[in-house]
């Protein structure tokens, strides 16, 4: 049905007259108003398509803002924790480096005297200490790499963003 403003009431205001719309489906109404475009209403919903689309874009915009806020919060929390840990590890690394430097010099001196007590062999002692440190560095690198592989990133954001397509399709039950 379409509304046409063909008649006026006793007060002089225009009253719509219902006439069948070409190509209309049962339960759908098409409203023609002065100076406005055709708007289609869904059966059982009093809102126009424009209002429905406006609501949809507003809800989608809100959803995207919330997802971005969640991602920011997760990244901020992860970065803060990682930053504190990195700072503490850097301080420990500097102190540990000093300790290892002096221990290495002591070990180098000891190995040189163990190889030949009358005339210390500092060259071979240096190579032996360097090989020991190379083995330790390899072990630390392997353990550090396995630790970094355990980093999850932003798991909640990944999960909720993955649910958006089902929500847009009206299939929220698949998200549960």
C-alpha positions as CSV (number, residue, x, y, z in Angstrom):
1,X,0.0,0.0,0.0
2,X,1.1,3.6,-0.6
3,X,0.1,6.8,1.1
4,X,-1.1,9.5,-1.2
5,X,-2.0,12.9,0.2
6,X,-5.1,13.4,-1.9
7,X,-7.6,14.3,0.7
8,X,-7.7,16.8,3.6
9,X,-9.6,16.5,6.9
10,X,-11.9,19.2,8.2
11,X,-8.9,20.9,10.0
12,X,-7.2,21.4,6.6
13,X,-4.3,18.8,7.2
14,X,-3.5,16.3,4.6
15,X,-4.5,12.7,5.4
16,X,-2.9,9.8,3.6
17,X,-5.0,7.6,1.4
18,X,-4.1,3.9,1.2
19,X,-3.7,2.5,-2.3
20,X,-2.0,-0.8,-3.3
21,X,1.7,-0.4,-4.3
22,X,3.0,-2.0,-7.4
23,X,5.1,-5.0,-6.7
24,X,4.4,-4.9,-2.9
25,X,4.6,-8.1,-0.9
26,X,2.1,-9.1,1.8
27,X,3.1,-7.4,5.1
28,X,5.2,-4.7,3.5
29,X,4.2,-1.1,3.2
30,X,5.6,1.6,1.1
31,X,5.1,5.1,2.2
32,X,5.3,8.1,-0.1
33,X,5.5,11.4,1.7
34,X,5.9,14.8,0.3
35,X,9.5,15.5,-0.8
36,X,10.8,12.3,0.7
37,X,12.1,9.1,-0.8
38,X,10.3,5.7,-0.6
39,X,10.9,4.0,2.7
40,X,10.0,0.3,3.2
41,X,9.0,-1.0,6.6
42,X,9.4,-4.6,7.7
43,X,6.4,-6.5,9.0
44,X,6.1,-6.1,12.8
45,X,8.7,-3.3,13.0
46,X,7.6,0.3,13.0
47,X,11.0,1.7,12.0
48,X,11.8,2.6,8.4
49,X,14.7,1.1,6.5
50,X,16.6,4.3,7.0
51,X,16.1,4.1,10.8
52,X,17.0,0.4,10.8
53,X,20.2,1.1,8.8
54,X,21.0,4.0,11.0
55,X,20.6,1.7,14.1
56,X,22.7,-1.0,12.4
57,X,25.6,1.4,11.6
58,X,25.4,2.9,15.1
59,X,25.6,-0.6,16.7
60,X,28.4,-1.7,14.3
61,X,30.3,1.5,15.1
62,X,29.9,0.9,18.8
63,X,31.0,-2.7,18.4
64,X,34.1,-1.8,16.5
65,X,34.9,1.0,19.1
66,X,34.5,-1.6,21.9
67,X,36.8,-4.1,20.1
68,X,39.4,-1.4,19.6
69,X,39.2,-0.4,23.2
70,X,39.6,-4.0,24.3
71,X,42.6,-4.5,22.1
72,X,44.1,-1.3,23.4
73,X,43.6,-2.4,27.0
74,X,45.0,-5.8,26.4
75,X,48.1,-4.4,24.6
76,X,48.6,-1.8,27.3
77,X,48.4,-4.5,30.0
78,X,50.8,-6.8,28.1
79,X,53.2,-4.0,27.2
80,X,53.3,-2.7,30.8
81,X,54.1,-6.2,32.2
82,X,56.6,-6.8,29.4
83,X,58.2,-3.4,30.0
84,X,58.7,-4.0,33.7
85,X,60.2,-7.4,33.1
86,X,62.5,-6.1,30.3
87,X,63.8,-3.3,32.5
88,X,64.5,-5.7,35.4
89,X,66.2,-8.1,33.0
90,X,68.3,-5.4,31.5
91,X,69.6,-4.3,34.9
92,X,70.2,-7.9,35.8
93,X,72.0,-8.4,32.5
94,X,74.4,-5.5,33.2
95,X,75.2,-6.8,36.7
96,X,75.5,-10.3,35.4
97,X,77.8,-9.2,32.6
98,X,80.2,-7.6,35.1
99,X,80.2,-10.8,37.2
100,X,80.8,-13.0,34.2
101,X,83.6,-10.8,33.0
102,X,85.5,-11.1,36.2
103,X,84.7,-14.8,36.6
104,X,85.9,-15.4,33.0
105,X,89.2,-13.5,33.6
106,X,89.7,-15.7,36.7
107,X,88.8,-18.9,34.8
108,X,91.1,-17.8,32.0
109,X,94.0,-17.3,34.5
110,X,93.2,-20.6,36.2
111,X,93.1,-22.6,32.9
112,X,96.3,-21.0,31.7
113,X,98.1,-22.1,34.9
114,X,96.6,-25.6,34.8
115,X,97.8,-26.2,31.3
116,X,101.4,-25.4,32.2
117,X,102.2,-24.2,35.7
118,X,105.8,-23.0,34.8
119,X,104.9,-21.0,31.7
120,X,101.0,-20.3,31.5
121,X,99.4,-20.8,28.1
122,X,97.0,-17.8,28.0
123,X,96.1,-18.3,24.3
124,X,94.8,-21.8,24.7
125,X,93.1,-20.9,28.0
126,X,91.3,-18.0,26.2
127,X,90.0,-20.5,23.5
128,X,88.7,-22.9,26.1
129,X,86.9,-20.2,28.1
130,X,85.4,-18.8,24.8
131,X,84.1,-22.3,23.9
132,X,82.5,-22.7,27.3
133,X,80.7,-19.3,26.9
134,X,79.6,-20.3,23.4
135,X,77.9,-23.4,24.7
136,X,76.2,-21.4,27.5
137,X,75.0,-18.7,24.9
138,X,73.5,-21.4,22.7
139,X,71.6,-22.9,25.6
140,X,70.3,-19.5,26.8
141,X,69.2,-18.6,23.2
142,X,67.3,-21.9,22.8
143,X,65.5,-21.3,26.2
144,X,64.7,-17.7,25.3
145,X,63.3,-18.6,21.9
146,X,61.0,-21.2,23.5
147,X,59.9,-18.6,26.0
148,X,59.0,-16.1,23.3
149,X,57.1,-18.7,21.4
150,X,54.7,-18.9,24.4
151,X,53.6,-15.3,24.0
152,X,49.9,-15.2,23.2
153,X,49.3,-11.6,22.1
154,X,45.7,-10.4,22.5
155,X,43.6,-13.6,22.8
156,X,40.3,-12.1,24.0
157,X,40.3,-9.5,21.2
158,X,41.1,-12.3,18.6
159,X,38.2,-14.3,20.0
160,X,35.6,-11.5,20.0
161,X,36.6,-10.1,16.6
162,X,36.1,-13.6,15.3
163,X,32.5,-13.5,16.5
164,X,31.6,-10.4,14.6
165,X,30.7,-12.1,11.2
166,X,28.3,-14.5,13.0
167,X,26.7,-11.5,14.9
168,X,26.3,-9.6,11.6
169,X,24.5,-12.6,10.1
170,X,22.2,-12.9,13.1
171,X,23.8,-16.2,14.1
172,X,24.9,-15.3,17.6
173,X,24.2,-18.9,18.8
174,X,27.3,-20.0,16.9
175,X,29.4,-17.7,19.1
176,X,28.5,-19.5,22.3
